[in-house]
Amino acid sequence: MGREADENRGDATIYDVAKVAGVSPSTVSRAFSRPGRVSAQTAERIRKVAEQLGYRSRQVQSQARQKTKMIGLAVADITNPFNFRVIRGSQAAAAEAGFMVSLTDSQESPALEREMLRRAMPVLDGLVIASSRLSDTELRTMAKTMPLVVLNRRVSGLHCIVPDMPQGIRAAVQHLLAHGHRNITYLAGPEASWADGVRWRAVRDSAREFGLVENRVGPFAPTLHGGHAAAEVIAGRRLKAVICYNDVMAIGLMKGLAERGVTVPRDVSIIGFDNNFASGLVEPGLTTIAAPLTMLGDSAVRFIVSSLGHNGAPEQPPLTVPVRLIVRHSTGPAAS
């Protein structure tokens, strides 16, 4: 009894939490020290009760006193080349500051992202989340416990770093217009993606600004398979100019169209987003909107390190980084 009671020196004890949560004191102890041995539902109930009672475990108190020099980086899909340079930028900035990066991959699953972050946060000094699928409320709650930066998405009240997607999309639409295209299609990615909504609105607004017709196809998975599956719709509807949610989908779309005898760019012009390493390797080379992905990771980690050095994250407006259109050979004159 004495050892467990010593876990908290405040008003609330481990026994108070156990009584209110309806579990044993040892279960409360495991929920904080070895969360993997407690069901997610039970652990969540214990955490809520502990928060209500103002209880802090000895483990949490110790972590509050001692930094781990570990920064978490959570990505939506580690197989997406978008994340490669974000990871490298984060690692380089962290190493320069004497920190390490702990990487988690949610595989486009909000539930998995939520659970992985819950388990990782107790040993982190700060957190960078790229293309999160969690709600704004969940992200703001996490930010109350440590410095947190959100990449590729805007969340009110949090430090966010985003590419200038509307300007990039506008440049892409102008490029297609210069080639005689009057009908522009947006190939949509995951519905839970904030960036997907921004990109679709930018396509719609730019098309209307220049007097073009806009279409939306999808959503499809933001993968090669998703782009490949979309080829049936694009070919079936005889759409001639497509701006894709990302480069991976664009490459999958080109492959799917080729299998149907549709030639890029003679029959269909295609533009991607991100300028990942594969966009210049495929044939034809992919015209794409290039985001400074290494800069995203580097800037996020530097912000966290600075926040830790100043005992708190300074208030800063969202940082918008410039993008540019890289023209290759996947776009050309509109087919007659």
N, C-alpha and C positions, 0 to 999 in steps of 0.2 A: 504493500500500500504506500509506504513512504516514498519509494522511487518514482512511482507514477504520479503521486500527488505533487512531487517536486517539479513536475514538468511545467507547471505554471505557477508563478509567484503573484499573480494579480488576484482580483476578486473571484473570477470564475475559475473553477478547477476542471480537471478531466472528468471528474465524477458528475459535476453539474451538466456538462455537455452530454455525457452518457445517459443521464436520467432523462433529459429533455428529448434526446434523439431516440430513446428507446433501445439502446444497445449497451454492450458491456464496455467498461473502461478500456479493456485491452483492444477492443475494436476501434475505439476512438484513437488510441495510440497508433495502431497500424494504419489508420486512414491518413495520418500525417507522416509517419516514418516509412511505411511500406505500402503505398496506395495500391500497388498491383495486387495485393492480397485481399482487397476489399472491393465488393461490387461497386460499379460506377454509381448506381442509384443510392446505395448506403453512404458512400463517400460524399456524395453531393449533399445529402441530408445532414451529415455530420458537419460539413463545412458551413452550411447555412446556419445551423444552430450555434456553432462556435463563433461565427461572425456576429450573430445577434447578442450573444452573451459577452463578447469582448475577449474571448479566450484565444491565447496564442500558445502553440506548442513550443517546447524547448527547441525543437529543430528549427522552427520558423524564427524564434528569437535569436538563435545562433546565426542563422543566415542573415538576419537583419544587421548583425554586428560585423560579419566577415564577408567580404566580397569573394566571388568565385572566379572572377576574370573570364567569365563565359557569357557569350552573347548568342542568343538563339536566332536562327534564321528558318522561318517556316515558308515553304513553297507549296503551291497547289499541285504541281506535277513535276517531279524531278526529271522525267524523260523529255519534257518540253525544252528545246534548246534555248528558249527565252531565259531560262533560269541559270544557264551555264555561266554567263558573264556576270549576272547578278551575284552569284555565289563567289566567283573569283574576286570581284570588287569588294565584297564583304570581307573575305578572308584576308586580302591584302591590307585593308584598312585596320582590321582587328589585329593582325600580326604586328603592324607598325606601332600600335598602341599597347602591345603586350597582352592582348586578349586572344581567346580562341573562339571559334564559331561552332555551334552545335546545330546540325541540320536536321529538319524534319520534313517529311513529304506526306501531304494529306491525300494524295491521289484523287483530287477533285471532290472529296467527300467532306461536307461540313461536320458530320458526326465524328469522323476520324480526326479531322483538324482539331476539333474541340477537345477530344480525349488526349491526343498527343501533347497539346499545349498544356493541358491541366497537369500532366505528369512531368513535363519538362520545366515548367516555370519555377518550381522551388529551388532549382540549382542554377538559375540564370540571373545575371545582373541587368540584362536588357533584352529586348526582343524586336526583331525585324520580321514583318509579315508581308509576303509578296502575294498579291492577287487573292486575298482572303475571301472565303465563302461564308464567313460568319457574319452575324448582324452587327450593325453599328454599336448597339448597346453592349454586346459581348466584348467588342474590341475596346470600348471605353472603360468597361469594368476591369479588363486586364491592365490597362494603362494606369490604373490607380495604384498598382502594386510595384511597377517598375517602369523605366523609360521604354517607350514603344514607338516604333515608326512603321507606318503603313505605306507600302509601295504599290503603285499602279491602281490607286483608289483614293477617293477623298472621304474622310470621316470627320464630321464637325467636332472640334475640340481636340483632335489629335494631330501630331506632326505627320504630314503626308507628302510623299514625293511622287509626282506623276508626270509622264510624258505629255507634251502638248498635243493631245490626240486630235482635237478639232482642227488645228492648223495643219497637221499632217494629212488628215482626210481631205481637207479643202484643196491642198496641193495635188493630191491624187485625183480628185474629181476634175480639177483644171487640166491635168495632164490627159485624162481621157477625153475631155471636151476638145482639146487641141487636136486629137486624133479623129474627131468627127463623131464620137459616141454621144448619143442623145438619151440613152436609157442606161441607168446605172443600178447595179444590184449589190446589196450587201449580204454576204454570207455570214450568218450569225453564229456565234459561239455559245457557251453555256449561259442559261438564263440567270443564274446566280451571280454572274460576273458583272461588277460595276462598270468595268472597262467596256464590256460588250454594249451596254446601254448607251454609253457616251459615244462610242464609235458609230452606232446606228443613227443616233440623233445628228451627229456631224455629217453623215452621208445624206440624210434627209434634208438638213438645212442647206448644205452646199448645193445639192441638186436643185433645190427650189430657188436658191440665189441665182443660179445660172440658167434657169428655165429648163431643166432636164426632168426626166421621169425617173423616180426612184422605186426600187423593189427591195423586198427583204425575203431571204430564203433561210429557213432554219427555225429553231436552233439545231445545231449539230455539235457533237463532241469536238473539243479543240485539239484534235489529233489527226494523224494521217488518215486513219480509218474514217473519221468524221468527214474530212474533205472528200475522200474517195466516195463515200455514200452520197454526198451532195451532188456529185457529177450527174447522177441520173436525173435530178430535178433541173439542173442548169441546162443539160443537153435537151431534155424533154421540152422545156419552155423556150428553147432557142435564145437564151440570154447571151448578150454579146460583150458585156463589160462587168467584171466582178471584183469588188473589193472585199477581201477576206478578213475575218477576225484576227488571224495570225498567219505567219509564214507556213507553219506546219499544215494547217488546213489547206492553204493555197497549193502547196506541193502535192498533197493528197488529191486535190481537185484536178490538177494537171494530169496526174496519173490516171484518174478515173475517166477523164475526157478522152485521153489518148486511146484507152481501151475501147471507146465508143466511136473511134474514127474522127474525133473532133480535134482540130489542130490549134495549138496556142502559138502565136497570137493571131493567126490568119482568121480563125473562126470566133475565138473568144479571147479577149484581153483580161489578164488576171494581175491583181496587185495584192501583196501581202502586208503584214505589219510585224515589225520587230527587227528585221534584218539579221536573222540568226545565221550561223555559220553555213548552213545548208543552202541558203537562198542564192548564193553565188556559184554553187556547185552543180545544181540541177540544170537540165537542158530542156527548154531555154532557161537562161538565167532569170530569176524572179525579180521583177520590179517590186519594190517594197518601201514602206515607211520606216526609216531607221530611227530607233530610240537608243539613247546612250545607256545601255543596260549596265555596263561596268560602273558608270557614274552613279546609278541608282543605289547599288549595293554599297559603294564607297561612301557616299553622302549619308546614308542611313546609319552606318556604323559610327562614323565620325560624330554624328549628332548624339548618339547614345553615349559614347565615351565622354563627350563634352558635358552632357547632362549629369553623368555620374561624378565628374570632377567638380561640378557646381552644386551638388546635392539637390538636384531637381531639374526637370526638363523645362527650359525656358519657353515661354509662349512664342510661337512662330507661325506665320501664315503658311498654308500649303505651298510647297516649292514645285513650280512647273518647269520642267527641263525641255529645251527645244528638240525638235525632230527635223528630219529632212527626207525628201523623197529621193530614193536611189533608183534611177531608171536603167533597167536591163532589157532583156528581149522578150519578156512575157506580155508586153503591151505593144499594140500597133494600130494601124488604121481600122476604122469600123468596117466590118464586112458588109457588102452590099446586099 
